[in-house]
Amino acid sequence: MKLTDKIRRDWHYYAFALGLIFILNGVVGLLGFDAQGWQSYAVGLAT
């Protein structure tokens, strides 16, 4: 029960993070930048 409640409470954080990653990926791709740099930076922030 506890784990389910925590997931239900935190799902919007995960959804926001995923949406932000998809948006950044699209913007970076459109601008033609190499995505590797900000991806490793985002991973560094997340861990």
N, CA, C and O atoms as a CHARMM CRD file, in Angstrom:
* protein
*
  188
    1    1 MET  N      0.82600  -1.19900   0.00000 PROA 1      0.00000
    2    1 MET  CA     0.00000   0.00000   0.00000 PROA 1      0.00000
    3    1 MET  C      0.87000   1.26400   0.00000 PROA 1      0.00000
    4    1 MET  O      0.60700   2.20600  -0.74700 PROA 1      0.00000
    5    2 LYS  N      1.89900   1.27100   0.84000 PROA 2      0.00000
    6    2 LYS  CA     2.76200   2.44600   0.93900 PROA 2      0.00000
    7    2 LYS  C      3.42100   2.77800  -0.39900 PROA 2      0.00000
    8    2 LYS  O      3.44100   3.93300  -0.82500 PROA 2      0.00000
    9    3 LEU  N      3.96100   1.74200  -1.05500 PROA 3      0.00000
   10    3 LEU  CA     4.65600   1.97200  -2.31900 PROA 3      0.00000
   11    3 LEU  C      3.69400   2.53200  -3.36500 PROA 3      0.00000
   12    3 LEU  O      4.04300   3.44600  -4.11200 PROA 3      0.00000
   13    4 THR  N      2.48300   1.97900  -3.41500 PROA 4      0.00000
   14    4 THR  CA     1.49100   2.46200  -4.37000 PROA 4      0.00000
   15    4 THR  C      1.14100   3.91900  -4.09500 PROA 4      0.00000
   16    4 THR  O      1.01000   4.71400  -5.02600 PROA 4      0.00000
   17    5 ASP  N      0.98900   4.27300  -2.82300 PROA 5      0.00000
   18    5 ASP  CA     0.67900   5.65900  -2.47300 PROA 5      0.00000
   19    5 ASP  C      1.81200   6.59000  -2.88600 PROA 5      0.00000
   20    5 ASP  O      1.56600   7.69100  -3.38000 PROA 5      0.00000
   21    6 LYS  N      3.04800   6.15200  -2.68700 PROA 6      0.00000
   22    6 LYS  CA     4.19600   6.98400  -3.05600 PROA 6      0.00000
   23    6 LYS  C      4.24800   7.18200  -4.56900 PROA 6      0.00000
   24    6 LYS  O      4.49600   8.29000  -5.04400 PROA 6      0.00000
   25    7 ILE  N      4.01600   6.11100  -5.32500 PROA 7      0.00000
   26    7 ILE  CA     4.02200   6.22300  -6.78700 PROA 7      0.00000
   27    7 ILE  C      2.90500   7.16400  -7.23900 PROA 7      0.00000
   28    7 ILE  O      3.10600   7.99300  -8.12600 PROA 7      0.00000
   29    8 ARG  N      1.73600   7.03300  -6.62800 PROA 8      0.00000
   30    8 ARG  CA     0.60200   7.86800  -7.00500 PROA 8      0.00000
   31    8 ARG  C      0.89900   9.33600  -6.69500 PROA 8      0.00000
   32    8 ARG  O      0.47400  10.22400  -7.43400 PROA 8      0.00000
   33    9 ARG  N      1.62500   9.59400  -5.60800 PROA 9      0.00000
   34    9 ARG  CA     1.93700  10.96400  -5.22100 PROA 9      0.00000
   35    9 ARG  C      3.04100  11.55700  -6.09900 PROA 9      0.00000
   36    9 ARG  O      3.04800  12.75900  -6.36600 PROA 9      0.00000
   37   10 ASP  N      3.96700  10.71500  -6.54400 PROA 10     0.00000
   38   10 ASP  CA     5.15500  11.21500  -7.24900 PROA 10     0.00000
   39   10 ASP  C      5.06500  11.10500  -8.76700 PROA 10     0.00000
   40   10 ASP  O      6.00300  11.49400  -9.46200 PROA 10     0.00000
   41   11 TRP  N      3.94600  10.57700  -9.30200 PROA 11     0.00000
   42   11 TRP  CA     3.91500  10.30400 -10.74100 PROA 11     0.00000
   43   11 TRP  C      4.08600  11.57300 -11.55700 PROA 11     0.00000
   44   11 TRP  O      4.65600  11.52500 -12.64700 PROA 11     0.00000
   45   12 HSD  N      3.60400  12.72100 -11.05400 PROA 12     0.00000
   46   12 HSD  CA     3.69800  13.94300 -11.84700 PROA 12     0.00000
   47   12 HSD  C      5.14600  14.41600 -11.97000 PROA 12     0.00000
   48   12 HSD  O      5.50100  15.07700 -12.94700 PROA 12     0.00000
   49   13 TYR  N      5.98800  14.08200 -10.98200 PROA 13     0.00000
   50   13 TYR  CA     7.41500  14.40400 -11.11600 PROA 13     0.00000
   51   13 TYR  C      8.03600  13.60800 -12.25800 PROA 13     0.00000
   52   13 TYR  O      8.78800  14.14800 -13.06900 PROA 13     0.00000
   53   14 TYR  N      7.71000  12.30700 -12.31100 PROA 14     0.00000
   54   14 TYR  CA     8.24600  11.46100 -13.38600 PROA 14     0.00000
   55   14 TYR  C      7.72000  11.91900 -14.74300 PROA 14     0.00000
   56   14 TYR  O      8.47800  11.98000 -15.71100 PROA 14     0.00000
   57   15 ALA  N      6.43500  12.24200 -14.82100 PROA 15     0.00000
   58   15 ALA  CA     5.84200  12.69100 -16.07900 PROA 15     0.00000
   59   15 ALA  C      6.48100  13.99800 -16.53800 PROA 15     0.00000
   60   15 ALA  O      6.75900  14.17700 -17.72400 PROA 15     0.00000
   61   16 PHE  N      6.71300  14.91700 -15.59000 PROA 16     0.00000
   62   16 PHE  CA     7.34100  16.19100 -15.92600 PROA 16     0.00000
   63   16 PHE  C      8.75900  15.98100 -16.44200 PROA 16     0.00000
   64   16 PHE  O      9.16400  16.58900 -17.43300 PROA 16     0.00000
   65   17 ALA  N      9.51200  15.11500 -15.76100 PROA 17     0.00000
   66   17 ALA  CA    10.89000  14.85500 -16.17000 PROA 17     0.00000
   67   17 ALA  C     10.93800  14.23600 -17.56500 PROA 17     0.00000
   68   17 ALA  O     11.75100  14.63900 -18.39700 PROA 17     0.00000
   69   18 LEU  N     10.06600  13.25600 -17.82100 PROA 18     0.00000
   70   18 LEU  CA    10.04200  12.61800 -19.13800 PROA 18     0.00000
   71   18 LEU  C      9.65000  13.61700 -20.21800 PROA 18     0.00000
   72   18 LEU  O     10.26100  13.65000 -21.28700 PROA 18     0.00000
   73   19 GLY  N      8.63500  14.43100 -19.94600 PROA 19     0.00000
   74   19 GLY  CA     8.20900  15.43400 -20.91100 PROA 19     0.00000
   75   19 GLY  C      9.31900  16.42700 -21.21400 PROA 19     0.00000
   76   19 GLY  O      9.52700  16.80800 -22.36600 PROA 19     0.00000
   77   20 LEU  N     10.03400  16.84500 -20.16500 PROA 20     0.00000
   78   20 LEU  CA    11.12800  17.79700 -20.34300 PROA 20     0.00000
   79   20 LEU  C     12.22800  17.19600 -21.20900 PROA 20     0.00000
   80   20 LEU  O     12.78500  17.87400 -22.07200 PROA 20     0.00000
   81   21 ILE  N     12.53800  15.92300 -20.97800 PROA 21     0.00000
   82   21 ILE  CA    13.56700  15.24500 -21.77100 PROA 21     0.00000
   83   21 ILE  C     13.14900  15.16600 -23.23600 PROA 21     0.00000
   84   21 ILE  O     13.95400  15.42200 -24.13200 PROA 21     0.00000
   85   22 PHE  N     11.86600  14.80500 -23.48100 PROA 22     0.00000
   86   22 PHE  CA    11.40000  14.71700 -24.86400 PROA 22     0.00000
   87   22 PHE  C     11.43400  16.08100 -25.54700 PROA 22     0.00000
   88   22 PHE  O     11.83800  16.18800 -26.70400 PROA 22     0.00000
   89   23 ILE  N     11.00900  17.12400 -24.83000 PROA 23     0.00000
   90   23 ILE  CA    11.01100  18.47200 -25.40300 PROA 23     0.00000
   91   23 ILE  C     12.43700  18.92300 -25.70700 PROA 23     0.00000
   92   23 ILE  O     12.71500  19.44500 -26.78700 PROA 23     0.00000
   93   24 LEU  N     13.33700  18.71800 -24.74300 PROA 24     0.00000
   94   24 LEU  CA    14.73500  19.11100 -24.95400 PROA 24     0.00000
   95   24 LEU  C     15.33900  18.34300 -26.12100 PROA 24     0.00000
   96   24 LEU  O     16.07800  18.90600 -26.92800 PROA 24     0.00000
   97   25 ASN  N     15.02200  17.05200 -26.20500 PROA 25     0.00000
   98   25 ASN  CA    15.54900  16.23100 -27.28800 PROA 25     0.00000
   99   25 ASN  C     15.07100  16.76300 -28.63600 PROA 25     0.00000
  100   25 ASN  O     15.84900  16.84600 -29.58600 PROA 25     0.00000
  101   26 GLY  N     13.78400  17.12500 -28.71600 PROA 26     0.00000
  102   26 GLY  CA    13.24300  17.66800 -29.95800 PROA 26     0.00000
  103   26 GLY  C     13.88700  18.99800 -30.32400 PROA 26     0.00000
  104   26 GLY  O     14.24900  19.21800 -31.48000 PROA 26     0.00000
  105   27 VAL  N     14.03100  19.89200 -29.33600 PROA 27     0.00000
  106   27 VAL  CA    14.62500  21.20600 -29.59400 PROA 27     0.00000
  107   27 VAL  C     16.07800  21.05900 -30.02800 PROA 27     0.00000
  108   27 VAL  O     16.51200  21.68100 -30.99800 PROA 27     0.00000
  109   28 VAL  N     16.82800  20.23000 -29.30000 PROA 28     0.00000
  110   28 VAL  CA    18.23900  20.02100 -29.63500 PROA 28     0.00000
  111   28 VAL  C     18.36900  19.41100 -31.02500 PROA 28     0.00000
  112   28 VAL  O     19.24800  19.79400 -31.79700 PROA 28     0.00000
  113   29 GLY  N     17.48700  18.45300 -31.34300 PROA 29     0.00000
  114   29 GLY  CA    17.52800  17.83400 -32.66100 PROA 29     0.00000
  115   29 GLY  C     17.22100  18.83100 -33.76800 PROA 29     0.00000
  116   29 GLY  O     17.86300  18.81600 -34.81800 PROA 29     0.00000
  117   30 LEU  N     16.23400  19.70300 -33.53300 PROA 30     0.00000
  118   30 LEU  CA    15.87100  20.69800 -34.53900 PROA 30     0.00000
  119   30 LEU  C     16.99700  21.70900 -34.74400 PROA 30     0.00000
  120   30 LEU  O     17.25000  22.14600 -35.86700 PROA 30     0.00000
  121   31 LEU  N     17.65800  22.07000 -33.67500 PROA 31     0.00000
  122   31 LEU  CA    18.73900  23.04900 -33.78300 PROA 31     0.00000
  123   31 LEU  C     20.01400  22.43100 -34.33300 PROA 31     0.00000
  124   31 LEU  O     20.93500  23.14500 -34.73100 PROA 31     0.00000
  125   32 GLY  N     20.06800  21.09100 -34.35600 PROA 32     0.00000
  126   32 GLY  CA    21.21100  20.41400 -34.94700 PROA 32     0.00000
  127   32 GLY  C     22.39200  20.28700 -34.00200 PROA 32     0.00000
  128   32 GLY  O     23.51300  20.03700 -34.44400 PROA 32     0.00000
  129   33 PHE  N     22.15500  20.45700 -32.70400 PROA 33     0.00000
  130   33 PHE  CA    23.24600  20.30700 -31.74400 PROA 33     0.00000
  131   33 PHE  C     23.47300  18.83500 -31.42400 PROA 33     0.00000
  132   33 PHE  O     22.59700  17.99500 -31.63100 PROA 33     0.00000
  133   34 ASP  N     24.64600  18.54600 -30.92500 PROA 34     0.00000
  134   34 ASP  CA    24.94100  17.19200 -30.46000 PROA 34     0.00000
  135   34 ASP  C     24.29500  17.00500 -29.09300 PROA 34     0.00000
  136   34 ASP  O     24.58300  17.75300 -28.15800 PROA 34     0.00000
  137   35 ALA  N     23.42500  16.00900 -28.97900 PROA 35     0.00000
  138   35 ALA  CA    22.63900  15.83300 -27.76200 PROA 35     0.00000
  139   35 ALA  C     23.43400  15.16800 -26.64800 PROA 35     0.00000
  140   35 ALA  O     22.98600  15.14000 -25.50200 PROA 35     0.00000
  141   36 GLN  N     24.61100  14.63200 -26.96900 PROA 36     0.00000
  142   36 GLN  CA    25.34600  13.84200 -25.98400 PROA 36     0.00000
  143   36 GLN  C     25.69700  14.66400 -24.74900 PROA 36     0.00000
  144   36 GLN  O     25.62200  14.15600 -23.63100 PROA 36     0.00000
  145   37 GLY  N     26.07700  15.91400 -24.93400 PROA 37     0.00000
  146   37 GLY  CA    26.51200  16.74700 -23.82200 PROA 37     0.00000
  147   37 GLY  C     25.41600  16.95600 -22.78800 PROA 37     0.00000
  148   37 GLY  O     25.62500  16.70300 -21.60200 PROA 37     0.00000
  149   38 TRP  N     24.23300  17.42400 -23.23400 PROA 38     0.00000
  150   38 TRP  CA    23.18200  17.71000 -22.26000 PROA 38     0.00000
  151   38 TRP  C     22.59000  16.43100 -21.70000 PROA 38     0.00000
  152   38 TRP  O     22.07100  16.43600 -20.58400 PROA 38     0.00000
  153   39 GLN  N     22.65500  15.32500 -22.45300 PROA 39     0.00000
  154   39 GLN  CA    22.14800  14.06100 -21.91300 PROA 39     0.00000
  155   39 GLN  C     23.00000  13.61000 -20.73100 PROA 39     0.00000
  156   39 GLN  O     22.46000  13.20800 -19.70100 PROA 39     0.00000
  157   40 SER  N     24.31600  13.67200 -20.86600 PROA 40     0.00000
  158   40 SER  CA    25.18000  13.27900 -19.75400 PROA 40     0.00000
  159   40 SER  C     25.02900  14.26300 -18.60000 PROA 40     0.00000
  160   40 SER  O     25.12900  13.87200 -17.43700 PROA 40     0.00000
  161   41 TYR  N     24.78800  15.53700 -18.91000 PROA 41     0.00000
  162   41 TYR  CA    24.55300  16.53300 -17.86300 PROA 41     0.00000
  163   41 TYR  C     23.26300  16.22300 -17.10500 PROA 41     0.00000
  164   41 TYR  O     23.22400  16.30400 -15.87700 PROA 41     0.00000
  165   42 ALA  N     22.19800  15.86400 -17.84700 PROA 42     0.00000
  166   42 ALA  CA    20.92200  15.52300 -17.21600 PROA 42     0.00000
  167   42 ALA  C     21.06500  14.27200 -16.36200 PROA 42     0.00000
  168   42 ALA  O     20.50600  14.19900 -15.26700 PROA 42     0.00000
  169   43 VAL  N     21.80900  13.29000 -16.85600 PROA 43     0.00000
  170   43 VAL  CA    22.04500  12.07900 -16.07300 PROA 43     0.00000
  171   43 VAL  C     22.81500  12.41300 -14.80500 PROA 43     0.00000
  172   43 VAL  O     22.54500  11.85200 -13.74400 PROA 43     0.00000
  173   44 GLY  N     23.77200  13.32400 -14.91400 PROA 44     0.00000
  174   44 GLY  CA    24.52800  13.75100 -13.74300 PROA 44     0.00000
  175   44 GLY  C     23.63700  14.44100 -12.72300 PROA 44     0.00000
  176   44 GLY  O     23.82500  14.26900 -11.51800 PROA 44     0.00000
  177   45 LEU  N     22.66500  15.22300 -13.19500 PROA 45     0.00000
  178   45 LEU  CA    21.73000  15.87600 -12.28100 PROA 45     0.00000
  179   45 LEU  C     20.82400  14.85800 -11.61400 PROA 45     0.00000
  180   45 LEU  O     20.49800  14.98900 -10.43400 PROA 45     0.00000
  181   46 ALA  N     20.41200  13.83300 -12.37400 PROA 46     0.00000
  182   46 ALA  CA    19.42900  12.87500 -11.86300 PROA 46     0.00000
  183   46 ALA  C     20.03300  11.92300 -10.84400 PROA 46     0.00000
  184   46 ALA  O     19.31900  11.39700  -9.99100 PROA 46     0.00000
  185   47 THR  N     21.34000  11.69500 -10.92100 PROA 47     0.00000
  186   47 THR  CA    21.94700  10.71100 -10.02500 PROA 47     0.00000
  187   47 THR  C     22.65700  11.36200  -8.86300 PROA 47     0.00000
  188   47 THR  O     23.22100  10.66800  -8.01700 PROA 47     0.00000
